[in-house]
Amino acid sequence: MNCALHSLGKALVLTFIVCTAARGQSPAPVTSVPTQWDPGVWEIMLVDIAQAQKRGARLQAEALCARAIPYVEAQGLQALRDYASFLDAQKPGSGDAMRSKADRLAQTKAAQASGGQAGSVYLGFAPADELDAFAAALRQDGAEPKAQAMAKLAAGYRRGQQAYFKRGQLMQAGKDPRGEC
């Protein structure tokens, strides 16, 4: 997706949020997101999005997507940092490569947010795959509940990336991508 299309998507979300706020309406049932990964909150977000899409409430679905995708991305980035710390706890220095990947992802996201980088960038790794690896490491370490939560985060991160791709395709085809996530 090129910068113009990415900016168009941001503008659509911001326009909806501003217009909805001006009418005194809540743009979405989920009013806040936790600062830590909560698979239950993610599931509620997905249900809310699906319900809005089913009703044909594209703008409401868009507002929900505008909360859900950044939530899963931010939590994915934090989990990559946590994975680096986990690896360091196993063997000092072994988390350096993962920390470098997390830093690269953070820098890329910051550049995209400021409009200084295209929407699609090759990182040299797939964050969702690294999150899956973290889930496997947690499972091997005997932390099954954490492993399950991490696996859900990996799936959520993957879904967010697929949504960006789908939205880009819709925009390139001249179709309205609002609420598609």
C-alpha positions as CSV (number, residue, x, y, z in Angstrom):
1,M,0.0,0.0,0.0
2,N,1.4,3.4,-0.9
3,C,1.5,6.4,1.4
4,A,-1.4,8.1,-0.3
5,L,-3.7,5.1,0.3
6,H,-2.4,4.7,3.9
7,S,-3.1,8.4,4.5
8,L,-6.6,8.1,3.0
9,G,-7.4,5.3,5.4
10,K,-6.2,7.3,8.4
11,A,-8.3,10.3,7.2
12,L,-11.4,8.1,6.9
13,V,-11.0,6.9,10.5
14,L,-10.3,10.4,11.9
15,T,-13.2,11.9,9.9
16,F,-15.6,9.3,11.4
17,I,-14.3,9.7,14.9
18,V,-14.6,13.5,14.7
19,C,-18.1,13.5,13.1
20,T,-19.3,10.9,15.6
21,A,-18.0,12.9,18.6
22,A,-19.6,16.0,17.2
23,R,-23.0,14.2,17.2
24,G,-22.4,13.1,20.8
25,Q,-22.4,9.4,19.9
26,S,-20.0,6.8,21.0
27,P,-18.2,5.4,18.0
28,A,-17.8,1.9,19.5
29,P,-19.0,-0.3,22.4
30,V,-15.4,-0.8,23.6
31,T,-14.4,2.5,25.1
32,S,-10.9,1.7,26.3
33,V,-8.3,-1.0,25.9
34,P,-6.0,-2.4,28.5
35,T,-2.3,-1.6,28.6
36,Q,-1.5,-5.4,28.8
37,W,-2.5,-8.1,26.3
38,D,-5.9,-9.5,27.3
39,P,-7.2,-12.2,24.9
40,G,-10.7,-11.7,26.3
41,V,-10.7,-8.1,25.3
42,W,-9.5,-9.0,21.8
43,E,-12.2,-11.5,21.4
44,I,-14.9,-9.0,22.5
45,M,-13.4,-6.5,20.0
46,L,-13.7,-9.1,17.2
47,V,-17.3,-9.9,18.1
48,D,-18.2,-6.2,18.2
49,I,-16.6,-5.7,14.7
50,A,-18.4,-8.7,13.3
51,Q,-21.7,-7.5,14.7
52,A,-21.2,-4.0,13.2
53,Q,-20.3,-5.5,9.9
54,K,-23.3,-7.8,10.0
55,R,-25.6,-4.8,10.6
56,G,-23.9,-2.9,7.8
57,A,-22.6,-0.3,10.2
58,R,-19.4,0.3,8.3
59,L,-18.5,3.4,10.2
60,Q,-18.9,1.8,13.5
61,A,-16.9,-1.2,12.3
62,E,-14.2,1.2,11.2
63,A,-14.0,2.8,14.6
64,L,-13.7,-0.6,16.2
65,C,-11.0,-1.6,13.7
66,A,-9.2,1.7,14.5
67,R,-9.0,0.5,18.2
68,A,-8.4,-3.2,17.6
69,I,-5.6,-3.2,15.2
70,P,-3.4,-0.7,17.0
71,Y,-4.1,-2.6,20.3
72,V,-2.9,-5.9,18.9
73,E,0.1,-4.2,17.2
74,A,1.2,-2.4,20.4
75,Q,0.8,-5.6,22.4
76,G,2.8,-7.6,19.8
77,L,5.6,-5.1,20.0
78,Q,5.7,-5.3,23.8
79,A,5.6,-9.1,23.6
80,L,8.6,-9.2,21.3
81,R,10.4,-7.1,23.9
82,D,9.2,-9.5,26.6
83,Y,10.5,-12.4,24.5
84,A,13.9,-10.8,24.4
85,S,13.9,-10.6,28.2
86,F,12.7,-14.2,28.5
87,L,15.5,-15.3,26.2
88,D,18.1,-13.3,28.3
89,A,16.7,-15.0,31.5
90,Q,17.4,-18.4,29.8
91,K,20.9,-17.4,28.7
92,P,22.4,-13.9,29.2
93,G,22.7,-12.1,25.8
94,S,20.5,-14.5,23.9
95,G,17.7,-12.0,23.6
96,D,19.8,-9.4,21.8
97,A,18.7,-10.5,18.3
98,M,15.0,-10.4,19.4
99,R,15.5,-7.0,21.0
100,S,17.0,-5.8,17.7
101,K,13.9,-7.1,15.8
102,A,11.6,-5.4,18.3
103,D,13.5,-2.1,17.9
104,R,13.3,-2.4,14.1
105,L,9.6,-3.0,14.2
106,A,9.1,0.0,16.6
107,Q,11.2,2.3,14.3
108,T,9.2,1.1,11.3
109,K,5.9,1.8,13.0
110,A,7.0,5.2,14.1
111,A,8.1,6.1,10.6
112,Q,4.8,4.9,9.2
113,A,2.8,6.9,11.7
114,S,4.7,10.0,10.8
115,G,4.2,9.4,7.1
116,G,7.9,9.0,6.5
117,Q,7.7,5.4,5.3
118,A,5.5,3.3,3.0
119,G,2.8,1.1,4.6
120,S,4.4,-2.1,3.5
121,V,8.0,-2.6,4.6
122,Y,10.2,-5.7,4.7
123,L,11.4,-6.2,8.2
124,G,13.5,-9.3,7.6
125,F,11.2,-11.3,10.0
126,A,7.6,-11.9,10.6
127,P,6.5,-10.6,14.0
128,A,3.6,-13.1,14.2
129,D,6.0,-16.0,13.7
130,E,8.2,-14.7,16.4
131,L,5.2,-14.4,18.7
132,D,4.4,-18.1,17.9
133,A,8.0,-19.0,18.8
134,F,7.5,-17.2,22.1
135,A,4.3,-19.1,22.7
136,A,6.2,-22.4,22.1
137,A,9.0,-21.3,24.4
138,L,6.5,-20.4,27.1
139,R,4.8,-23.8,26.6
140,Q,8.2,-25.6,26.9
141,D,8.9,-23.6,30.1
142,G,5.6,-24.9,31.6
143,A,3.7,-21.6,31.3
144,E,0.7,-23.0,29.4
145,P,-1.8,-20.1,30.2
146,K,0.8,-17.6,29.1
147,A,1.6,-19.7,26.0
148,Q,-2.1,-19.8,25.0
149,A,-2.4,-16.0,25.4
150,M,0.7,-15.5,23.3
151,A,-0.6,-17.8,20.6
152,K,-3.8,-15.7,20.5
153,L,-1.7,-12.6,20.2
154,A,0.2,-14.1,17.3
155,A,-3.1,-14.9,15.6
156,G,-4.4,-11.4,16.3
157,Y,-1.2,-9.8,15.0
158,R,-1.5,-11.9,11.8
159,R,-5.1,-10.9,11.4
160,G,-4.2,-7.2,11.7
161,Q,-1.6,-7.6,9.0
162,Q,-4.1,-9.4,6.7
163,A,-6.5,-6.6,7.3
164,Y,-4.0,-4.0,6.1
165,F,-3.5,-6.1,3.0
166,K,-7.2,-6.5,2.3
167,R,-7.8,-2.8,2.9
168,G,-5.1,-1.9,0.5
169,Q,-6.5,-4.2,-2.2
170,L,-10.0,-2.6,-1.7
171,M,-8.6,0.9,-2.0
172,Q,-6.6,0.0,-5.2
173,A,-9.8,-1.4,-6.6
174,G,-11.6,1.9,-5.8
175,K,-13.8,0.3,-3.2
176,D,-14.6,1.6,0.3
177,P,-12.3,-0.2,2.9
178,R,-14.1,1.2,6.0
179,G,-15.0,-1.5,8.5
180,E,-12.9,-4.2,6.8
181,C,-10.6,-5.7,9.4
